[in-house]
Amino acid sequence: MALPQPKADATAARTAALRMPEGAKWATAAREEALSRVNAMGLPGRRDEYWKWTRPESLVAPDAPEAAVFDAGEAPIFGEIDSVKLVFVDGVFDPAQSDDPSLGGVEIERLGDAAAADIHWAKDLFGVLEARGQSPVPRTLAALNTAFAAEGVVIRATGKAEKPVALVYHHGAAASDAMVHHCIRVESGAALSVLESGPGASRFSKVMEVEVADGGRFDHIRVQGRDHERRTMTHVFARLGAESVFKSFTLTMNGVLTRNECVIEFTGDEGVAHVAGASVGDGDFHHDDTVFITHDALDCESRQVFKNVLRNGATGVFQGKILVKAGAQKTDGYQISQALLLDDDSQFLAKPELEIYADDVACSHGSTTGAIDETALFYLRSRGVPKAAAEDLLVLSFLAEAIEEIDDQGIAAEILSRLEAWLARRR
């Protein structure tokens, strides 16, 4: 079926402004196939079901809107953690600011170097999980990234990594437009932690394809940058083997537009996947979490925990789906999305979904929106806690369920500290 003319024109204008990177035959083939998907699906518009609450115009325009570079005056988050730091400035890898990528139990290469090799393990991953994630919901911006992203890293964990890999994204130019694509494979029995931080660019597109083999473990924690005028579009595509573990947590503070998509597929029995997020927004802030988890194996567990704190007209969106295929018995699926509105001008829009074709499952979803509990606020104030401090305590208590998804207590404490500072600045 031909695309509607406005969508076809927008797609042609966007792709005409980009240049496909050079690479080996397998990489070029993957990129050309991705471009074919883009042209067949068309870039998203407001008429698309999963974009009716988030305006995609600034994400699909040929030129990136300008965004002022913001200096928070704070020490970099995760800066005190012993890690291998890899730095990107406006989406371009900066070796001068990066650490030596040598790490016990882990192989790390730049995407460009891997894509230039005639034979490479990334051939079985690059663009593959993104392509699998296009059904039943088109994710055209992810395919656009596969087709045109020249920067990123490929990481293979062959054992238990000695330390985390920290991916740091700096924003340097007011009109920067960046695409970054990462491929990560965790081999059987291996373990890897990846930390991400920073705004990335004025307009930042990032795709991460993650394959966790049988018995492997992948932990992912990211803090999205505080540059308020930035626009960010991220995708995580994950495929999980038997008895594997995948855990991802995202903290978002500020940002005029952020959309995080996570697509997870269980292909082996007894896998575990937890996806969580906490977002706090003030004023011209729009945050969208879109999650799709497919259970296609026995006795797997998934959790989605998302909390939003919104004020001064900020908007939060959650679209989460659990699909349990026939035969995926003993599935345990849990989904919760909640928003705390600190005034009458903010809004939270939620679309939780369950689609189940097995009969021995335990699946649930819930979504709530409300204001601060006046009874709890009165209780704290009656014991001498000032109103502003009492409100902050209740906000942090509300966010606690999402933060508890972080297994590393030191990182959880740092996340909590950043949230406390954000609230204090807005008293």
C-alpha positions as CSV (number, residue, x, y, z in Angstrom):
1,M,0.0,0.0,0.0
2,A,1.4,3.4,-1.0
3,L,2.1,5.9,1.8
4,P,-0.1,9.0,2.1
5,Q,1.6,11.8,0.2
6,P,2.4,14.0,3.2
7,K,4.1,11.1,5.0
8,A,6.0,10.1,1.8
9,D,7.1,13.7,1.3
10,A,8.3,14.0,5.0
11,T,10.2,10.7,4.7
12,A,11.9,11.7,1.5
13,A,12.9,15.1,2.9
14,R,14.4,13.5,6.0
15,T,16.4,10.8,4.2
16,A,17.6,13.2,1.6
17,A,19.4,15.2,4.3
18,L,21.4,12.1,5.5
19,R,24.2,10.1,4.1
20,M,24.6,6.3,4.5
21,P,28.0,5.4,6.0
22,E,30.4,3.1,4.2
23,G,31.1,-0.4,5.4
24,A,31.6,-4.0,4.6
25,K,29.0,-5.8,2.5
26,W,27.0,-7.1,5.5
27,A,26.8,-3.7,7.2
28,T,25.8,-2.0,3.9
29,A,23.2,-4.7,3.3
30,A,21.8,-4.1,6.9
31,R,21.6,-0.4,6.3
32,E,20.0,-0.7,2.9
33,E,17.4,-3.1,4.3
34,A,16.7,-0.6,7.1
35,L,16.3,2.2,4.6
36,S,13.8,0.1,2.7
37,R,11.8,-0.3,6.0
38,V,11.8,3.4,6.5
39,N,10.5,4.1,2.9
40,A,7.9,1.4,3.3
41,M,6.6,2.5,6.7
42,G,7.1,6.2,6.5
43,L,8.1,8.4,9.3
44,P,5.6,8.8,12.2
45,G,2.9,11.4,12.3
46,R,0.2,12.3,14.7
47,R,-2.3,10.0,13.0
48,D,-0.2,6.9,14.0
49,E,-1.7,5.1,17.0
50,Y,1.4,5.1,19.1
51,W,2.1,8.8,18.4
52,K,-1.2,10.4,19.1
53,W,0.0,11.8,22.5
54,T,3.5,12.8,21.4
55,R,4.2,15.2,18.6
56,P,6.9,13.7,16.3
57,E,7.4,16.8,14.0
58,S,10.6,18.0,15.6
59,L,12.0,14.4,15.5
60,V,11.3,13.9,11.8
61,A,12.1,17.3,10.4
62,P,15.2,17.5,8.1
63,D,16.9,20.0,10.4
64,A,17.3,19.8,14.2
65,P,15.8,22.6,16.3
66,E,18.4,24.5,18.2
67,A,18.9,23.7,21.9
68,A,20.9,25.8,24.2
69,V,23.9,24.0,25.8
70,F,23.3,23.7,29.6
71,D,25.9,23.6,32.3
72,A,24.4,22.2,35.5
73,G,27.5,23.1,37.5
74,E,27.4,19.6,39.1
75,A,29.9,16.8,39.1
76,P,29.2,14.3,36.4
77,I,26.9,11.5,37.6
78,F,28.7,8.1,37.8
79,G,31.9,10.1,37.9
80,E,33.1,8.4,41.1
81,I,32.4,4.9,39.8
82,D,35.4,2.9,38.6
83,S,34.4,2.3,35.0
84,V,35.6,2.3,31.4
85,K,34.4,5.7,30.1
86,L,33.6,6.2,26.4
87,V,32.7,9.8,25.5
88,F,30.7,11.1,22.6
89,V,30.4,14.8,21.8
90,D,27.4,15.6,19.7
91,G,27.3,11.9,18.7
92,V,30.9,11.7,17.6
93,F,33.3,9.5,19.6
94,D,36.0,11.5,21.4
95,P,39.1,9.3,22.1
96,A,40.9,12.1,23.9
97,Q,38.2,12.2,26.7
98,S,37.7,8.4,26.7
99,D,39.4,5.7,28.6
100,D,41.4,2.8,27.1
101,P,38.6,0.4,26.1
102,S,40.6,-2.7,27.3
103,L,38.5,-4.5,29.9
104,G,38.7,-8.0,31.3
105,G,35.9,-10.2,30.1
106,V,34.8,-7.7,27.5
107,E,35.6,-6.8,23.9
108,I,34.8,-3.2,22.9
109,E,35.1,-1.6,19.4
110,R,33.8,1.4,17.6
111,L,30.8,0.7,15.3
112,G,32.7,2.1,12.3
113,D,35.6,-0.3,12.8
114,A,33.3,-3.3,13.3
115,A,31.2,-2.4,10.3
116,A,34.3,-2.2,8.1
117,A,35.4,-5.8,8.9
118,D,34.4,-8.5,6.4
119,I,33.7,-10.9,9.2
120,H,32.4,-9.8,12.6
121,W,30.1,-11.2,15.3
122,A,28.0,-8.0,15.1
123,K,26.7,-9.1,11.7
124,D,24.2,-11.3,13.5
125,L,23.0,-8.4,15.7
126,F,23.3,-5.1,13.8
127,G,19.9,-4.2,12.6
128,V,18.6,-7.7,13.3
129,L,16.8,-7.0,16.6
130,E,15.6,-3.6,15.3
131,A,14.0,-5.4,12.3
132,R,12.4,-7.9,14.6
133,G,11.0,-5.1,16.7
134,Q,9.1,-3.5,13.8
135,S,6.1,-5.9,14.2
136,P,3.3,-5.4,15.1
137,V,4.1,-1.7,15.8
138,P,6.3,0.2,13.2
139,R,9.3,1.9,14.8
140,T,10.5,3.9,11.8
141,L,12.9,6.2,13.7
142,A,14.8,3.1,14.9
143,A,15.1,1.9,11.3
144,L,16.3,5.4,10.2
145,N,19.0,5.2,12.9
146,T,20.2,1.7,11.7
147,A,20.4,3.1,8.1
148,F,22.4,6.2,8.8
149,A,24.1,6.0,12.2
150,A,27.9,6.0,11.7
151,E,28.9,6.2,15.4
152,G,28.5,3.9,18.3
153,V,30.2,0.9,19.9
154,V,29.9,-2.8,19.7
155,I,30.5,-4.7,23.0
156,R,30.8,-8.4,23.6
157,A,30.9,-9.7,27.1
158,T,32.6,-13.1,27.2
159,G,32.8,-13.3,31.0
160,K,31.9,-11.3,34.0
161,A,33.1,-7.7,33.3
162,E,35.6,-6.4,35.8
163,K,33.9,-3.0,35.9
164,P,31.0,-1.2,34.2
165,V,31.2,0.5,30.8
166,A,30.1,4.1,31.0
167,L,28.8,5.8,27.8
168,V,28.9,9.6,28.3
169,Y,27.1,11.9,25.8
170,H,28.1,15.5,25.7
171,H,26.2,18.3,24.0
172,G,28.5,20.8,22.4
173,A,26.7,22.7,19.6
174,A,23.4,24.4,19.7
175,A,22.1,22.8,16.5
176,S,23.7,19.4,16.7
177,D,21.9,16.4,15.2
178,A,23.3,13.1,16.4
179,M,22.7,9.4,15.7
180,V,24.4,6.7,17.7
181,H,23.9,2.9,17.4
182,H,25.2,0.3,19.9
183,C,25.3,-3.5,19.6
184,I,25.8,-5.5,22.8
185,R,26.1,-9.2,23.1
186,V,26.3,-10.9,26.5
187,E,27.6,-14.5,26.0
188,S,26.3,-17.5,28.0
189,G,27.1,-17.1,31.7
190,A,28.7,-13.6,31.2
191,A,27.6,-10.4,32.9
192,L,27.9,-6.7,31.9
193,S,26.8,-3.4,33.3
194,V,26.4,-0.3,31.1
195,L,25.9,3.2,32.5
196,E,24.7,6.0,30.2
197,S,24.6,9.8,31.0
198,G,24.3,13.1,29.3
199,P,22.0,14.9,26.8
200,G,23.8,13.8,23.6
201,A,22.9,16.6,21.3
202,S,20.2,19.1,20.4
203,R,18.4,16.3,18.7
204,F,19.7,12.9,19.8
205,S,18.7,9.5,18.3
206,K,20.1,6.4,19.9
207,V,19.5,2.7,19.3
208,M,20.8,-0.1,21.5
209,E,20.5,-3.7,20.4
210,V,21.1,-6.2,23.2
211,E,21.3,-9.9,23.0
212,V,21.6,-11.8,26.3
213,A,22.5,-15.5,25.8
214,D,21.5,-18.3,28.1
215,G,22.5,-17.6,31.7
216,G,23.8,-14.1,30.9
217,R,23.0,-10.9,32.8
218,F,22.8,-7.3,31.5
219,D,22.3,-4.3,33.8
220,H,21.6,-0.9,32.3
221,I,21.2,2.4,34.1
222,R,21.0,5.8,32.4
223,V,20.4,9.4,33.4
224,Q,19.3,11.6,30.6
225,G,20.8,15.0,30.4
226,R,19.4,18.1,32.0
227,D,19.7,20.4,28.8
228,H,16.1,21.5,28.9
229,E,15.7,22.3,25.2
230,R,17.0,19.0,23.9
231,R,14.9,16.4,22.0
232,T,15.7,12.8,22.5
233,M,14.5,9.6,20.8
234,T,15.9,6.3,22.1
235,H,15.2,2.6,21.4
236,V,16.4,-0.5,23.3
237,F,15.8,-3.8,21.5
238,A,16.6,-6.9,23.6
239,R,16.4,-10.6,23.0
240,L,16.8,-12.9,26.0
241,G,17.9,-16.5,26.2
242,A,17.1,-19.1,28.8
243,E,17.7,-18.1,32.5
244,S,19.0,-14.7,31.4
245,V,18.5,-11.4,33.3
246,F,17.9,-8.0,31.7
247,K,17.4,-4.9,34.0
248,S,17.1,-1.3,32.8
249,F,16.4,1.9,34.7
250,T,16.2,5.4,33.4
251,L,16.1,8.7,35.2
252,T,14.9,11.7,33.2
253,M,15.1,15.3,34.5
254,N,14.1,18.1,32.1
255,G,14.0,18.0,28.3
256,V,11.4,19.6,26.1
257,L,10.8,16.2,24.4
258,T,12.0,12.7,25.4
259,R,10.7,9.4,24.0
260,N,12.2,6.2,25.3
261,E,11.1,2.9,23.6
262,C,12.0,-0.5,24.9
263,V,11.2,-3.7,23.0
264,I,12.0,-7.0,24.7
265,E,11.5,-10.6,23.5
266,F,11.8,-13.7,25.6
267,T,13.1,-16.6,23.5
268,G,14.3,-18.9,26.3
269,D,12.7,-20.3,29.4
270,E,13.0,-18.8,32.9
271,G,14.2,-15.4,31.7
272,V,13.8,-12.2,33.7
273,A,13.3,-8.6,32.4
274,H,12.7,-5.5,34.5
275,V,12.3,-2.1,32.9
276,A,11.8,0.9,35.2
277,G,11.9,4.7,35.0
278,A,11.5,7.8,37.0
279,S,10.9,11.2,35.3
280,V,10.5,14.6,36.9
281,G,9.4,17.5,34.7
282,D,8.6,21.2,35.2
283,G,6.9,23.4,32.6
284,D,7.6,22.8,28.9
285,F,8.4,19.1,29.5
286,H,7.1,16.1,27.5
287,H,8.2,12.6,28.5
288,D,7.0,9.4,26.8
289,D,7.8,5.8,27.9
290,T,6.7,3.2,25.3
291,V,7.4,-0.5,26.2
292,F,6.5,-3.7,24.4
293,I,7.4,-7.1,26.0
294,T,6.8,-10.4,24.2
295,H,6.7,-13.6,26.2
296,D,7.4,-16.5,23.9
297,A,8.9,-19.0,26.4
298,L,8.0,-20.8,29.6
299,D,8.2,-19.4,33.1
300,C,9.5,-15.9,32.4
301,E,9.1,-12.8,34.5
302,S,8.7,-9.2,33.4
303,R,8.2,-6.0,35.4
304,Q,7.5,-2.5,34.1
305,V,7.6,0.2,36.8
306,F,7.3,3.8,35.8
307,K,6.8,6.9,37.9
308,N,6.3,10.5,36.8
309,V,6.3,13.7,38.8
310,L,4.9,16.6,36.8
311,R,4.3,20.3,37.5
312,N,3.6,23.6,35.7
313,G,2.0,22.1,32.7
314,A,4.4,19.2,32.1
315,T,3.1,16.1,30.3
316,G,3.9,12.4,30.9
317,V,3.0,9.5,28.6
318,F,3.1,5.8,29.2
319,Q,2.3,3.1,26.6
320,G,3.1,-0.4,27.8
321,K,2.1,-3.8,26.4
322,I,2.7,-7.3,27.6
323,L,2.1,-9.9,24.8
324,V,1.9,-13.5,26.0
325,K,2.1,-15.9,23.1
326,A,0.4,-19.3,23.0
327,G,2.5,-21.8,24.9
328,A,4.2,-19.2,27.1
329,Q,2.8,-20.8,30.2
330,K,3.7,-19.7,33.7
331,T,4.4,-16.2,32.6
332,D,4.6,-13.6,35.4
333,G,4.0,-10.1,33.9
334,Y,3.6,-7.0,36.1
335,Q,3.1,-3.5,34.8
336,I,2.5,-0.3,36.8
337,S,2.5,3.4,35.6
338,Q,1.8,6.2,38.0
339,A,1.9,10.0,38.0
340,L,2.0,12.5,40.7
341,L,0.7,15.9,39.5
342,L,1.8,18.8,41.6
343,D,-0.7,21.2,40.1
344,D,-3.8,21.3,38.0
345,D,-2.0,22.2,34.7
346,S,0.0,19.0,34.2
347,Q,-1.3,15.8,32.7
348,F,-0.5,12.1,32.4
349,L,-1.7,9.9,29.6
350,A,-1.5,6.1,29.9
351,K,-2.3,3.2,27.7
352,P,-1.6,-0.1,29.5
353,E,-2.2,-3.3,27.5
354,L,-2.3,-7.0,28.0
355,E,-2.7,-9.5,25.2
356,I,-2.6,-13.1,26.4
357,Y,-2.9,-16.4,24.5
358,A,-1.9,-18.8,27.3
359,D,-4.0,-19.9,30.2
360,D,-1.5,-20.5,33.0
361,V,-0.3,-16.9,33.6
362,A,-0.2,-14.3,36.3
363,C,-0.3,-10.9,34.6
364,S,-1.5,-7.5,35.9
365,H,-1.4,-3.9,35.0
366,G,-2.4,-0.7,36.7
367,S,-2.2,3.1,36.2
368,T,-3.0,5.9,38.6
369,T,-2.8,9.6,38.5
370,G,-3.2,11.9,41.6
371,A,-2.0,14.7,43.8
372,I,0.0,14.6,47.0
373,D,-1.8,12.9,49.8
374,E,-3.1,15.7,52.0
375,T,-3.4,13.3,55.0
376,A,0.2,12.3,54.8
377,L,1.2,16.0,54.2
378,F,-0.7,17.0,57.3
379,Y,0.9,14.2,59.3
380,L,4.4,15.5,58.4
381,R,3.6,19.1,59.0
382,S,2.1,18.3,62.4
383,R,5.4,17.0,63.4
384,G,7.3,20.2,62.5
385,V,8.4,19.4,59.0
386,P,8.1,22.6,56.8
387,K,5.6,22.3,53.9
388,A,8.1,22.3,51.1
389,A,10.3,19.7,52.7
390,A,7.3,17.6,53.5
391,E,6.2,17.7,49.9
392,D,9.7,16.7,48.8
393,L,9.7,13.7,51.1
394,L,6.4,12.5,49.8
395,V,7.6,12.9,46.2
396,L,10.7,10.9,46.9
397,S,8.6,8.2,48.6
398,F,6.4,8.1,45.5
399,L,9.4,7.5,43.3
400,A,10.9,4.9,45.6
401,E,9.4,1.8,43.9
402,A,11.1,2.7,40.6
403,I,14.4,3.5,42.2
404,E,14.3,0.2,44.1
405,E,14.6,-1.6,40.8
406,I,18.3,-0.6,40.8
407,D,20.3,-3.4,42.4
408,D,23.5,-1.3,43.0
409,Q,22.7,0.6,46.2
410,G,25.5,3.1,45.6
411,I,24.0,4.1,42.3
412,A,20.5,4.1,43.8
413,A,21.7,6.5,46.4
414,E,23.3,8.8,43.8
415,I,20.1,8.8,41.8
416,L,18.1,9.7,44.9
417,S,20.6,12.6,45.7
418,R,20.1,14.0,42.2
419,L,16.3,13.9,42.6
420,E,16.6,15.6,46.0
421,A,18.7,18.4,44.4
422,W,16.2,18.8,41.6
423,L,13.3,19.2,44.0
424,A,15.2,21.6,46.2
425,R,15.9,23.9,43.3
426,R,12.1,24.2,42.7
427,R,10.9,24.9,46.2
